Amino acid sequence: MHTMRANHRQDLHWYLRTLEEVVIGALGEFGVQSTRINGLTGVWVGERKLCAIGVKVSRWVTMHGFALNVRTDLADFRHIVPCGIRGRQVGSLHELVPDVQVPHVRDAVLVHFARQFGVEAWRLPSPGPEDADLQSLFRAS
């Protein structure tokens, strides 16, 4: 959940493009050049969509967010039309960076989120075994 009321533009297009920039920056940390495609919200590497974005906004508070495929089994995507976009494939970061780990991508996303949205990240111990290193939370700066 993220509020756009206090410190951010109340503009959904700006918000979506900024989320895309967060992911584009994070993927760049792994040597992956990604981009947006005009008219198709999300983040793309070539013709493959690595990140889908879907938000709900109520009173300028956002809910939901984005799904970045890091180590995703893409088999089930062969049976659907992802995001209603025909003729495009879904991709996963591990296809491009085979040894990538979710906690490292999470940390890169958090750094770029903080940078793009002007917030400060702080860290708490994580209770989960997969993310035993750190769990990050945000507060407005």
DOMAR-607127 format. One record per residue (C-alpha): residue number from 1; x, y, z. Coordinates in pm, 1 decimal, always signed. Layout:
N
<r><num>NUM</num><px>X</px><py>Y</py><pz>Z</pz></r>
...
***
This chain:
141
<r><num>1</num><px>+0.0</px><py>+0.0</py><pz>+0.0</pz></r>
<r><num>2</num><px>+130.9</px><py>+341.3</py><pz>-91.5</pz></r>
<r><num>3</num><px>-23.5</px><py>+683.4</py><pz>-45.6</pz></r>
<r><num>4</num><px>+1.3</px><py>+939.6</py><pz>-322.6</pz></r>
<r><num>5</num><px>-167.7</px><py>+1211.6</py><pz>-118.9</pz></r>
<r><num>6</num><px>+116.4</px><py>+1374.2</py><pz>+71.3</pz></r>
<r><num>7</num><px>+440.9</px><py>+1378.8</py><pz>-123.5</pz></r>
<r><num>8</num><px>+354.9</px><py>+1260.6</py><pz>-472.5</pz></r>
<r><num>9</num><px>+173.2</px><py>+1372.8</py><pz>-782.4</pz></r>
<r><num>10</num><px>-187.7</px><py>+1261.8</py><pz>-794.9</pz></r>
<r><num>11</num><px>-147.6</px><py>+1126.6</py><pz>-1145.6</pz></r>
<r><num>12</num><px>-195.7</px><py>+757.2</py><pz>-1218.6</pz></r>
<r><num>13</num><px>+5.5</px><py>+767.1</py><pz>-1539.9</pz></r>
<r><num>14</num><px>+297.4</px><py>+918.4</py><pz>-1348.1</pz></r>
<r><num>15</num><px>+259.7</px><py>+651.1</py><pz>-1079.9</pz></r>
<r><num>16</num><px>+256.9</px><py>+363.9</py><pz>-1331.0</pz></r>
<r><num>17</num><px>+554.2</px><py>+501.8</py><pz>-1525.6</pz></r>
<r><num>18</num><px>+743.3</px><py>+550.3</py><pz>-1197.7</pz></r>
<r><num>19</num><px>+674.9</px><py>+189.3</py><pz>-1093.8</pz></r>
<r><num>20</num><px>+809.5</px><py>+83.2</py><pz>-1432.7</pz></r>
<r><num>21</num><px>+1123.1</px><py>+289.8</py><pz>-1368.1</pz></r>
<r><num>22</num><px>+1168.5</px><py>+115.2</py><pz>-1032.6</pz></r>
<r><num>23</num><px>+1173.4</px><py>-223.6</py><pz>-1204.9</pz></r>
<r><num>24</num><px>+1384.2</px><py>-104.8</py><pz>-1500.1</pz></r>
<r><num>25</num><px>+1643.4</px><py>+26.4</py><pz>-1254.3</pz></r>
<r><num>26</num><px>+1638.7</px><py>-291.9</py><pz>-1046.6</pz></r>
<r><num>27</num><px>+1682.1</px><py>-513.5</py><pz>-1352.9</pz></r>
<r><num>28</num><px>+1974.0</px><py>-297.4</py><pz>-1459.7</pz></r>
<r><num>29</num><px>+2151.3</px><py>-398.6</py><pz>-1138.1</pz></r>
<r><num>30</num><px>+2167.3</px><py>-750.0</py><pz>-1286.4</pz></r>
<r><num>31</num><px>+2291.8</px><py>-634.3</py><pz>-1626.1</pz></r>
<r><num>32</num><px>+1949.4</px><py>-664.7</py><pz>-1788.9</pz></r>
<r><num>33</num><px>+1846.0</px><py>-387.1</py><pz>-2023.4</pz></r>
<r><num>34</num><px>+1469.5</px><py>-353.3</py><pz>-2001.5</pz></r>
<r><num>35</num><px>+1221.7</px><py>-98.1</py><pz>-2125.6</pz></r>
<r><num>36</num><px>+858.9</px><py>-3.9</py><pz>-2145.4</pz></r>
<r><num>37</num><px>+651.2</px><py>-38.8</py><pz>-2460.3</pz></r>
<r><num>38</num><px>+421.9</px><py>+250.9</py><pz>-2543.0</pz></r>
<r><num>39</num><px>+60.5</px><py>+157.8</py><pz>-2465.7</pz></r>
<r><num>40</num><px>+150.4</px><py>-166.4</py><pz>-2281.7</pz></r>
<r><num>41</num><px>+197.6</px><py>-105.1</py><pz>-1910.1</pz></r>
<r><num>42</num><px>+474.0</px><py>-320.1</py><pz>-1763.3</pz></r>
<r><num>43</num><px>+844.0</px><py>-385.4</py><pz>-1810.8</pz></r>
<r><num>44</num><px>+977.3</px><py>-568.0</py><pz>-2112.7</pz></r>
<r><num>45</num><px>+1297.1</px><py>-731.1</py><pz>-2231.0</pz></r>
<r><num>46</num><px>+1260.8</px><py>-755.2</py><pz>-2605.6</pz></r>
<r><num>47</num><px>+918.8</px><py>-907.8</py><pz>-2672.8</pz></r>
<r><num>48</num><px>+895.5</px><py>-1071.2</py><pz>-2329.1</pz></r>
<r><num>49</num><px>+709.1</px><py>-912.6</py><pz>-2039.1</pz></r>
<r><num>50</num><px>+899.1</px><py>-961.0</py><pz>-1714.2</pz></r>
<r><num>51</num><px>+685.0</px><py>-737.1</py><pz>-1496.6</pz></r>
<r><num>52</num><px>+309.3</px><py>-686.5</py><pz>-1490.7</pz></r>
<r><num>53</num><px>+161.3</px><py>-389.6</py><pz>-1307.7</pz></r>
<r><num>54</num><px>-190.0</px><py>-369.6</py><pz>-1169.6</pz></r>
<r><num>55</num><px>-302.0</px><py>-115.7</py><pz>-915.1</pz></r>
<r><num>56</num><px>-620.4</px><py>-11.8</py><pz>-745.9</pz></r>
<r><num>57</num><px>-639.5</px><py>+345.4</py><pz>-621.2</pz></r>
<r><num>58</num><px>-890.6</px><py>+474.8</py><pz>-371.1</pz></r>
<r><num>59</num><px>-862.7</px><py>+831.2</py><pz>-238.7</pz></r>
<r><num>60</num><px>-507.7</px><py>+839.9</py><pz>-377.8</pz></r>
<r><num>61</num><px>-396.7</px><py>+538.6</py><pz>-177.5</pz></r>
<r><num>62</num><px>-273.0</px><py>+256.6</py><pz>-399.7</pz></r>
<r><num>63</num><px>-326.2</px><py>-111.9</py><pz>-341.0</pz></r>
<r><num>64</num><px>-179.7</px><py>-406.8</py><pz>-527.9</pz></r>
<r><num>65</num><px>+128.1</px><py>-322.0</py><pz>-730.2</pz></r>
<r><num>66</num><px>+347.4</px><py>-523.4</py><pz>-961.2</pz></r>
<r><num>67</num><px>+456.4</px><py>-880.1</py><pz>-1024.7</pz></r>
<r><num>68</num><px>+816.7</px><py>-919.4</py><pz>-1133.0</pz></r>
<r><num>69</num><px>+891.9</px><py>-1269.3</py><pz>-1257.6</pz></r>
<r><num>70</num><px>+1221.4</px><py>-1365.3</py><pz>-1097.1</pz></r>
<r><num>71</num><px>+1228.8</px><py>-1745.6</py><pz>-1075.5</pz></r>
<r><num>72</num><px>+883.0</px><py>-1808.1</py><pz>-1216.9</pz></r>
<r><num>73</num><px>+780.1</px><py>-2137.5</py><pz>-1377.7</pz></r>
<r><num>74</num><px>+636.1</px><py>-2007.6</py><pz>-1703.5</pz></r>
<r><num>75</num><px>+471.5</px><py>-2335.1</py><pz>-1815.1</pz></r>
<r><num>76</num><px>+118.3</px><py>-2226.5</py><pz>-1721.7</pz></r>
<r><num>77</num><px>+150.6</px><py>-1903.5</py><pz>-1919.8</pz></r>
<r><num>78</num><px>+135.6</px><py>-2110.6</py><pz>-2240.9</pz></r>
<r><num>79</num><px>-234.6</px><py>-2174.9</py><pz>-2168.0</pz></r>
<r><num>80</num><px>-348.5</px><py>-1815.0</py><pz>-2121.2</pz></r>
<r><num>81</num><px>-321.5</px><py>-1474.4</py><pz>-2287.2</pz></r>
<r><num>82</num><px>-129.6</px><py>-1288.7</py><pz>-2014.8</pz></r>
<r><num>83</num><px>-262.8</px><py>-941.2</py><pz>-1945.3</pz></r>
<r><num>84</num><px>-486.8</px><py>-981.4</py><pz>-2250.4</pz></r>
<r><num>85</num><px>-192.7</px><py>-907.3</py><pz>-2481.9</pz></r>
<r><num>86</num><px>-184.2</px><py>-1143.6</py><pz>-2778.2</pz></r>
<r><num>87</num><px>+136.5</px><py>-1221.9</py><pz>-2961.0</pz></r>
<r><num>88</num><px>+366.8</px><py>-1139.2</py><pz>-2669.7</pz></r>
<r><num>89</num><px>+543.7</px><py>-1375.4</py><pz>-2433.0</pz></r>
<r><num>90</num><px>+599.5</px><py>-1367.5</py><pz>-2059.1</pz></r>
<r><num>91</num><px>+957.1</px><py>-1394.4</py><pz>-1938.4</pz></r>
<r><num>92</num><px>+1136.9</px><py>-1451.8</py><pz>-1612.9</pz></r>
<r><num>93</num><px>+1460.6</px><py>-1296.2</py><pz>-1492.4</pz></r>
<r><num>94</num><px>+1621.5</px><py>-1635.2</py><pz>-1428.8</pz></r>
<r><num>95</num><px>+1613.6</px><py>-1698.9</py><pz>-1806.1</pz></r>
<r><num>96</num><px>+1856.3</px><py>-1408.4</py><pz>-1843.4</pz></r>
<r><num>97</num><px>+2042.8</px><py>-1439.0</py><pz>-1512.7</pz></r>
<r><num>98</num><px>+2028.7</px><py>-1810.4</py><pz>-1420.5</pz></r>
<r><num>99</num><px>+2173.0</px><py>-1777.8</py><pz>-1069.2</pz></r>
<r><num>100</num><px>+1953.4</px><py>-1483.1</py><pz>-965.1</pz></r>
<r><num>101</num><px>+1795.5</px><py>-1508.1</py><pz>-619.8</pz></r>
<r><num>102</num><px>+1470.1</px><py>-1348.6</py><pz>-504.7</pz></r>
<r><num>103</num><px>+1619.8</px><py>-1173.5</py><pz>-197.0</pz></r>
<r><num>104</num><px>+1879.8</px><py>-998.1</py><pz>-415.3</pz></r>
<r><num>105</num><px>+1614.2</px><py>-879.4</py><pz>-659.5</pz></r>
<r><num>106</num><px>+1391.7</px><py>-769.3</py><pz>-371.6</pz></r>
<r><num>107</num><px>+1674.4</px><py>-559.5</py><pz>-230.9</pz></r>
<r><num>108</num><px>+1743.2</px><py>-400.2</py><pz>-571.0</pz></r>
<r><num>109</num><px>+1372.4</px><py>-320.4</py><pz>-613.4</pz></r>
<r><num>110</num><px>+1359.5</px><py>-162.9</py><pz>-267.6</pz></r>
<r><num>111</num><px>+1660.9</px><py>+58.1</py><pz>-338.5</pz></r>
<r><num>112</num><px>+1511.2</px><py>+177.6</py><pz>-666.6</pz></r>
<r><num>113</num><px>+1165.7</px><py>+221.7</py><pz>-511.9</pz></r>
<r><num>114</num><px>+1315.6</px><py>+441.4</py><pz>-240.6</pz></r>
<r><num>115</num><px>+1507.9</px><py>+641.1</py><pz>-500.2</pz></r>
<r><num>116</num><px>+1214.5</px><py>+690.8</py><pz>-739.4</pz></r>
<r><num>117</num><px>+953.6</px><py>+770.5</py><pz>-473.6</pz></r>
<r><num>118</num><px>+1176.8</px><py>+966.8</py><pz>-238.1</pz></r>
<r><num>119</num><px>+1131.0</px><py>+742.5</py><pz>+62.8</pz></r>
<r><num>120</num><px>+1382.3</px><py>+597.2</py><pz>+304.3</pz></r>
<r><num>121</num><px>+1411.1</px><py>+222.8</py><pz>+356.8</pz></r>
<r><num>122</num><px>+1477.2</px><py>+62.7</py><pz>+691.3</pz></r>
<r><num>123</num><px>+1533.0</px><py>-302.8</py><pz>+765.4</pz></r>
<r><num>124</num><px>+1399.5</px><py>-550.4</py><pz>+1017.2</pz></r>
<r><num>125</num><px>+1494.5</px><py>-915.6</py><pz>+1068.1</pz></r>
<r><num>126</num><px>+1278.7</px><py>-1137.2</py><pz>+850.9</pz></r>
<r><num>127</num><px>+1099.8</px><py>-1435.4</py><pz>+1003.2</pz></r>
<r><num>128</num><px>+1084.3</px><py>-1629.2</py><pz>+673.1</pz></r>
<r><num>129</num><px>+1344.0</px><py>-1899.1</py><pz>+598.4</pz></r>
<r><num>130</num><px>+1379.6</px><py>-1796.1</py><pz>+230.4</pz></r>
<r><num>131</num><px>+1441.2</px><py>-1433.7</py><pz>+323.4</pz></r>
<r><num>132</num><px>+1637.9</px><py>-1497.0</py><pz>+640.5</pz></r>
<r><num>133</num><px>+1871.5</px><py>-1207.4</py><pz>+568.9</pz></r>
<r><num>134</num><px>+1654.4</px><py>-891.2</py><pz>+587.3</pz></r>
<r><num>135</num><px>+1302.6</px><py>-768.6</py><pz>+529.2</pz></r>
<r><num>136</num><px>+1271.6</px><py>-406.2</py><pz>+425.0</pz></r>
<r><num>137</num><px>+991.5</px><py>-165.9</py><pz>+501.8</pz></r>
<r><num>138</num><px>+941.0</px><py>+194.6</py><pz>+396.4</pz></r>
<r><num>139</num><px>+860.3</px><py>+517.3</py><pz>+567.6</pz></r>
<r><num>140</num><px>+823.2</px><py>+859.6</py><pz>+411.6</pz></r>
<r><num>141</num><px>+1139.1</px><py>+1066.9</py><pz>+429.6</pz></r>
***
